[in-house]
Amino acid sequence: MRRFKPWTLAVATIAFVLIGLIAWRILHKPVAESVAASPAAFVTVAPARRGEIAETVSAYGVIAGSPAASRTLAAPRAVIVEQVLAAPGQPVAAGAPLVVLTNTPATDLAFRQATDAAGFAERDLARVQRLYDQHLAANDQLGAARKALADAKAGVAAQIAAGAGHGRQTLAAPYAGVVGAVPVAVGEHVAADAPLLTVIASGGLIAQLGVEPTHAGRLAAGQSVVITSAFDPAREVPSRLAVVGRQVDPATRLVTVTAPALGAGLPLGAAVEGVVTVASHAGLLVPSAAVVYDEAGAHLFVVRGRKARQVAVTPGKTQGDDLEVAGQLAAGEMVAVQGAYQLQDGLAVRIRPR
């Protein structure tokens, strides 16, 4: 019987092990390549849900003073502006001094003439009274003298009421509020009853908005409106339309609507946007980030069985961070949000906790 030498057995053993390793490598290589060829994408998901979608109309304008809460200060006589103590937009307390006035030479002359006429009429009445007592004047003469005195005194009273009897006069704020327009300057000669300054009462600010005439027909007083600062969108003030105009402004070509801006904390003239809710309807909502746009249109990916399935959708109205969509999608289905742009139809996905 032929015996194998020890070194022959060792070589055979090594050869057998090598053949086994090569066979294992060949058998498992397609699996590894298949796994490498089918990567899984990480995404976050959110459910599609039914909700009420607001139908809105946007309008743009500024913060202004309500006419019902504004008072224009004026002098019922010709004056000279000596001092202006407040500036537009300045908050003022009730009784705060705003503007100092002095009389014009013509105003002083008119007051002196009125007082002189009253003095003359009083002396003339005394003269006619003496003549009447001596039966040297008739009743009609006495009546005329009395009327002349009454008219002269009325003229003096009117001059005093207009402030003509004061060398200097200070106009004060009638109530707490904000100074609006100040159309005069120091040293300016101002005619009687010309506006000197406007004060808007606290809480008297409104959003004065302009809306396209094609949308104005859907607006009505009492509708909800959210007023937002054009430069700070985080500052939102809920309100309701107070006035809806029915005339197109010839300068802006827009229809003016107004809404109270109580608590807005915005200065006069600040640019604002008003979003008016005119109606609402039920619809399907998904996060806006879930909708992908490309040359084929809008679509999203629904996660079904750990795979991404592409669904074409038609975008609708925006509702905060959500978007209304219509398509082959049901409420409750999970849609990919973060990572949606890297997906393809049928790609395996792994859900990342939000």
LOSESE-5683 format. One record per residue (C-alpha): residue number from 1; z, y, x. Coordinates in steps of 0.5 Angstrom, whole numbers. Each point is the difference from the previous one (the first is absolute). Example, Ala and Ser with C-alpha at 12.3 -4.5 7.8 and 13.67 -1.06 7.14 Angstrom:
LOSESE-5683
@pos:1; w:16; v:-9; u:25
@pos:2; w:-2; v:7; u:2
***
This chain:
LOSESE-5683
@pos:1; w:0; v:0; u:0
@pos:2; w:-2; v:7; u:3
@pos:3; w:6; v:5; u:0
@pos:4; w:-1; v:7; u:0
@pos:5; w:2; v:5; u:6
@pos:6; w:5; v:5; u:-2
@pos:7; w:-4; v:6; u:2
@pos:8; w:-5; v:-3; u:-5
@pos:9; w:4; v:0; u:-6
@pos:10; w:3; v:7; u:2
@pos:11; w:-8; v:3; u:0
@pos:12; w:-1; v:-3; u:-7
@pos:13; w:6; v:3; u:-3
@pos:14; w:-2; v:7; u:3
@pos:15; w:-7; v:-1; u:-3
@pos:16; w:3; v:-2; u:-7
@pos:17; w:4; v:6; u:0
@pos:18; w:-6; v:4; u:2
@pos:19; w:-4; v:-3; u:-5
@pos:20; w:5; v:1; u:-6
@pos:21; w:1; v:7; u:2
@pos:22; w:-7; v:2; u:0
@pos:23; w:-1; v:-4; u:-7
@pos:24; w:6; v:4; u:-3
@pos:25; w:-3; v:7; u:3
@pos:26; w:-7; v:-2; u:-4
@pos:27; w:3; v:-2; u:-6
@pos:28; w:5; v:6; u:-1
@pos:29; w:-5; v:6; u:3
@pos:30; w:-4; v:1; u:-7
@pos:31; w:7; v:1; u:-3
@pos:32; w:2; v:5; u:4
@pos:33; w:-7; v:4; u:0
@pos:34; w:0; v:-1; u:-7
@pos:35; w:7; v:3; u:-1
@pos:36; w:-2; v:6; u:5
@pos:37; w:-6; v:1; u:-4
@pos:38; w:4; v:1; u:-6
@pos:39; w:5; v:6; u:1
@pos:40; w:5; v:2; u:-5
@pos:41; w:1; v:8; u:-2
@pos:42; w:6; v:3; u:-1
@pos:43; w:1; v:4; u:-6
@pos:44; w:5; v:3; u:-5
@pos:45; w:-1; v:-1; u:-7
@pos:46; w:1; v:3; u:-7
@pos:47; w:-1; v:-2; u:-7
@pos:48; w:-5; v:3; u:-5
@pos:49; w:4; v:3; u:-6
@pos:50; w:-2; v:3; u:-7
@pos:51; w:3; v:7; u:-1
@pos:52; w:-2; v:7; u:-3
@pos:53; w:-5; v:4; u:4
@pos:54; w:1; v:8; u:-2
@pos:55; w:-7; v:4; u:-1
@pos:56; w:1; v:6; u:3
@pos:57; w:-3; v:7; u:1
@pos:58; w:1; v:4; u:7
@pos:59; w:0; v:7; u:0
@pos:60; w:2; v:5; u:6
@pos:61; w:3; v:7; u:0
@pos:62; w:6; v:4; u:2
@pos:63; w:7; v:2; u:-1
@pos:64; w:1; v:6; u:-4
@pos:65; w:4; v:4; u:-5
@pos:66; w:1; v:-1; u:-7
@pos:67; w:-2; v:6; u:-4
@pos:68; w:5; v:-2; u:-5
@pos:69; w:5; v:0; u:6
@pos:70; w:-2; v:6; u:4
@pos:71; w:1; v:8; u:-1
@pos:72; w:-4; v:5; u:3
@pos:73; w:4; v:6; u:2
@pos:74; w:-3; v:7; u:-1
@pos:75; w:2; v:8; u:0
@pos:76; w:-2; v:3; u:-6
@pos:77; w:-1; v:7; u:4
@pos:78; w:-4; v:1; u:6
@pos:79; w:4; v:-2; u:6
@pos:80; w:0; v:0; u:8
@pos:81; w:2; v:-7; u:3
@pos:82; w:6; v:2; u:5
@pos:83; w:2; v:-8; u:2
@pos:84; w:-2; v:-7; u:-2
@pos:85; w:6; v:-4; u:1
@pos:86; w:-4; v:-7; u:-2
@pos:87; w:-6; v:-4; u:2
@pos:88; w:-4; v:-5; u:-4
@pos:89; w:3; v:-7; u:0
@pos:90; w:7; v:3; u:1
@pos:91; w:6; v:-3; u:-4
@pos:92; w:4; v:5; u:-3
@pos:93; w:7; v:1; u:-4
@pos:94; w:0; v:3; u:-7
@pos:95; w:2; v:8; u:2
@pos:96; w:-3; v:-1; u:7
@pos:97; w:-4; v:7; u:2
@pos:98; w:-7; v:-1; u:0
@pos:99; w:-3; v:7; u:1
@pos:100; w:2; v:7; u:1
@pos:101; w:-4; v:6; u:-3
@pos:102; w:0; v:7; u:0
@pos:103; w:-3; v:5; u:-5
@pos:104; w:-7; v:3; u:2
@pos:105; w:0; v:8; u:-1
@pos:106; w:-4; v:0; u:-6
@pos:107; w:5; v:-5; u:-3
@pos:108; w:6; v:5; u:2
@pos:109; w:-4; v:6; u:-3
@pos:110; w:-1; v:-3; u:-7
@pos:111; w:8; v:-2; u:0
@pos:112; w:1; v:8; u:2
@pos:113; w:-5; v:2; u:-6
@pos:114; w:3; v:-5; u:-5
@pos:115; w:7; v:3; u:2
@pos:116; w:-2; v:7; u:0
@pos:117; w:-3; v:-1; u:-7
@pos:118; w:6; v:-3; u:-3
@pos:119; w:4; v:6; u:2
@pos:120; w:-5; v:5; u:-2
@pos:121; w:0; v:-4; u:-7
@pos:122; w:7; v:0; u:0
@pos:123; w:1; v:8; u:1
@pos:124; w:-6; v:1; u:-5
@pos:125; w:4; v:-4; u:-5
@pos:126; w:6; v:4; u:1
@pos:127; w:-4; v:7; u:-1
@pos:128; w:-3; v:-3; u:-6
@pos:129; w:6; v:-2; u:-3
@pos:130; w:3; v:7; u:1
@pos:131; w:-6; v:3; u:-4
@pos:132; w:1; v:-5; u:-5
@pos:133; w:7; v:2; u:-1
@pos:134; w:-2; v:7; u:-1
@pos:135; w:-5; v:-2; u:-5
@pos:136; w:-6; v:3; u:5
@pos:137; w:-3; v:-7; u:1
@pos:138; w:-3; v:-5; u:-5
@pos:139; w:2; v:-7; u:-1
@pos:140; w:-6; v:-3; u:3
@pos:141; w:1; v:4; u:6
@pos:142; w:7; v:-3; u:1
@pos:143; w:-3; v:-7; u:-1
@pos:144; w:-5; v:1; u:5
@pos:145; w:5; v:2; u:5
@pos:146; w:4; v:-6; u:-1
@pos:147; w:-6; v:-4; u:0
@pos:148; w:-2; v:3; u:7
@pos:149; w:7; v:-1; u:3
@pos:150; w:0; v:-8; u:-2
@pos:151; w:-7; v:-1; u:3
@pos:152; w:2; v:3; u:6
@pos:153; w:6; v:-4; u:0
@pos:154; w:-4; v:-6; u:-1
@pos:155; w:-5; v:2; u:6
@pos:156; w:6; v:0; u:5
@pos:157; w:3; v:-6; u:-3
@pos:158; w:-7; v:-4; u:1
@pos:159; w:0; v:3; u:7
@pos:160; w:7; v:-2; u:2
@pos:161; w:-2; v:-7; u:-3
@pos:162; w:-6; v:0; u:5
@pos:163; w:5; v:1; u:6
@pos:164; w:-2; v:7; u:1
@pos:165; w:7; v:3; u:0
@pos:166; w:1; v:-4; u:6
@pos:167; w:-2; v:2; u:7
@pos:168; w:0; v:-7; u:3
@pos:169; w:0; v:-7; u:-4
@pos:170; w:1; v:-7; u:2
@pos:171; w:-3; v:-6; u:-4
@pos:172; w:4; v:-6; u:0
@pos:173; w:-2; v:-7; u:-2
@pos:174; w:1; v:-2; u:-8
@pos:175; w:2; v:-7; u:2
@pos:176; w:0; v:-5; u:5
@pos:177; w:-6; v:-2; u:3
@pos:178; w:-6; v:0; u:5
@pos:179; w:-4; v:7; u:1
@pos:180; w:-7; v:-1; u:-2
@pos:181; w:-5; v:5; u:1
@pos:182; w:1; v:7; u:4
@pos:183; w:-6; v:4; u:-1
@pos:184; w:3; v:7; u:3
@pos:185; w:2; v:2; u:7
@pos:186; w:5; v:5; u:3
@pos:187; w:-2; v:7; u:-1
@pos:188; w:-5; v:-2; u:-6
@pos:189; w:-1; v:5; u:-6
@pos:190; w:0; v:-4; u:-6
@pos:191; w:-2; v:2; u:-7
@pos:192; w:4; v:-1; u:-6
@pos:193; w:1; v:-7; u:-2
@pos:194; w:-4; v:-3; u:6
@pos:195; w:3; v:-6; u:2
@pos:196; w:5; v:0; u:6
@pos:197; w:2; v:-7; u:1
@pos:198; w:1; v:-7; u:-4
@pos:199; w:6; v:-4; u:-1
@pos:200; w:-1; v:-8; u:-2
@pos:201; w:7; v:-3; u:-3
@pos:202; w:3; v:-6; u:3
@pos:203; w:-3; v:-6; u:-3
@pos:204; w:-6; v:4; u:-2
@pos:205; w:-5; v:-3; u:5
@pos:206; w:-6; v:-4; u:-3
@pos:207; w:-6; v:-4; u:3
@pos:208; w:-7; v:4; u:-2
@pos:209; w:-5; v:-5; u:1
@pos:210; w:-8; v:0; u:-1
@pos:211; w:-3; v:-7; u:-3
@pos:212; w:-7; v:-1; u:-1
@pos:213; w:-3; v:2; u:-7
@pos:214; w:-3; v:-7; u:-1
@pos:215; w:7; v:-3; u:1
@pos:216; w:4; v:6; u:-4
@pos:217; w:-1; v:-3; u:-7
@pos:218; w:4; v:-6; u:2
@pos:219; w:6; v:4; u:1
@pos:220; w:5; v:3; u:-4
@pos:221; w:7; v:3; u:0
@pos:222; w:6; v:-5; u:1
@pos:223; w:-4; v:-5; u:4
@pos:224; w:4; v:-2; u:6
@pos:225; w:-2; v:3; u:7
@pos:226; w:2; v:-1; u:7
@pos:227; w:0; v:6; u:4
@pos:228; w:-1; v:-1; u:8
@pos:229; w:0; v:4; u:6
@pos:230; w:-7; v:0; u:3
@pos:231; w:3; v:0; u:7
@pos:232; w:6; v:-4; u:-1
@pos:233; w:-2; v:-6; u:-5
@pos:234; w:7; v:-3; u:0
@pos:235; w:3; v:6; u:-4
@pos:236; w:-2; v:-2; u:-7
@pos:237; w:3; v:4; u:-6
@pos:238; w:-1; v:-3; u:-7
@pos:239; w:-2; v:4; u:-6
@pos:240; w:-4; v:1; u:-6
@pos:241; w:-6; v:5; u:-2
@pos:242; w:2; v:6; u:-4
@pos:243; w:-6; v:3; u:-1
@pos:244; w:-7; v:-2; u:0
@pos:245; w:-6; v:5; u:0
@pos:246; w:-6; v:0; u:-3
@pos:247; w:-4; v:5; u:4
@pos:248; w:-4; v:-1; u:6
@pos:249; w:3; v:5; u:6
@pos:250; w:-7; v:4; u:2
@pos:251; w:3; v:0; u:7
@pos:252; w:2; v:-7; u:1
@pos:253; w:-5; v:-4; u:-5
@pos:254; w:7; v:-4; u:-2
@pos:255; w:4; v:0; u:-6
@pos:256; w:7; v:2; u:1
@pos:257; w:6; v:-4; u:-2
@pos:258; w:8; v:1; u:2
@pos:259; w:6; v:-4; u:1
@pos:260; w:7; v:2; u:1
@pos:261; w:2; v:-1; u:8
@pos:262; w:7; v:0; u:-1
@pos:263; w:4; v:-3; u:6
@pos:264; w:-6; v:0; u:4
@pos:265; w:3; v:4; u:6
@pos:266; w:-7; v:3; u:1
@pos:267; w:-2; v:7; u:2
@pos:268; w:-4; v:4; u:-4
@pos:269; w:-8; v:-1; u:1
@pos:270; w:2; v:-7; u:3
@pos:271; w:-6; v:-4; u:-1
@pos:272; w:1; v:-6; u:-4
@pos:273; w:-3; v:-6; u:-4
@pos:274; w:1; v:-2; u:-7
@pos:275; w:-1; v:-7; u:-2
@pos:276; w:0; v:-1; u:-8
@pos:277; w:0; v:-6; u:-3
@pos:278; w:-4; v:0; u:-6
@pos:279; w:0; v:-8; u:-2
@pos:280; w:2; v:-7; u:2
@pos:281; w:-3; v:-7; u:0
@pos:282; w:2; v:-7; u:2
@pos:283; w:-4; v:-2; u:6
@pos:284; w:1; v:-5; u:6
@pos:285; w:3; v:3; u:6
@pos:286; w:0; v:-2; u:8
@pos:287; w:2; v:4; u:6
@pos:288; w:-5; v:4; u:2
@pos:289; w:0; v:-3; u:7
@pos:290; w:-2; v:-6; u:-3
@pos:291; w:-7; v:2; u:-2
@pos:292; w:-5; v:0; u:6
@pos:293; w:-6; v:4; u:0
@pos:294; w:-7; v:-2; u:4
@pos:295; w:-7; v:0; u:-1
@pos:296; w:0; v:-5; u:-6
@pos:297; w:5; v:4; u:-4
@pos:298; w:8; v:-1; u:-1
@pos:299; w:3; v:-6; u:0
@pos:300; w:7; v:-3; u:1
@pos:301; w:3; v:-7; u:2
@pos:302; w:4; v:-5; u:-4
@pos:303; w:4; v:-5; u:4
@pos:304; w:-1; v:-6; u:-4
@pos:305; w:2; v:-7; u:4
@pos:306; w:2; v:4; u:6
@pos:307; w:-8; v:2; u:1
@pos:308; w:-3; v:7; u:-2
@pos:309; w:-4; v:0; u:-5
@pos:310; w:-5; v:7; u:-1
@pos:311; w:0; v:3; u:-7
@pos:312; w:-5; v:6; u:-1
@pos:313; w:4; v:5; u:-4
@pos:314; w:-2; v:7; u:-3
@pos:315; w:5; v:5; u:2
@pos:316; w:3; v:5; u:-6
@pos:317; w:6; v:5; u:0
@pos:318; w:5; v:1; u:5
@pos:319; w:7; v:-1; u:-2
@pos:320; w:5; v:2; u:6
@pos:321; w:-1; v:-5; u:5
@pos:322; w:-4; v:-5; u:-4
@pos:323; w:-7; v:0; u:-3
@pos:324; w:-3; v:-2; u:-6
@pos:325; w:-5; v:-6; u:1
@pos:326; w:-5; v:-4; u:-5
@pos:327; w:-3; v:-7; u:2
@pos:328; w:2; v:-7; u:0
@pos:329; w:7; v:1; u:1
@pos:330; w:6; v:-2; u:-4
@pos:331; w:7; v:3; u:0
@pos:332; w:5; v:-3; u:4
@pos:333; w:-5; v:-3; u:6
@pos:334; w:2; v:2; u:7
@pos:335; w:-5; v:5; u:3
@pos:336; w:0; v:1; u:8
@pos:337; w:2; v:7; u:2
@pos:338; w:2; v:1; u:7
@pos:339; w:-6; v:-4; u:4
@pos:340; w:-5; v:0; u:-5
@pos:341; w:-5; v:3; u:4
@pos:342; w:0; v:-6; u:5
@pos:343; w:-1; v:-5; u:-6
@pos:344; w:-6; v:-4; u:-2
@pos:345; w:-2; v:-4; u:-6
@pos:346; w:4; v:-7; u:1
@pos:347; w:4; v:2; u:7
@pos:348; w:6; v:-3; u:0
@pos:349; w:6; v:5; u:0
@pos:350; w:7; v:0; u:2
@pos:351; w:5; v:4; u:-5
@pos:352; w:4; v:5; u:4
@pos:353; w:7; v:2; u:-3
@pos:354; w:-1; v:8; u:-2
***
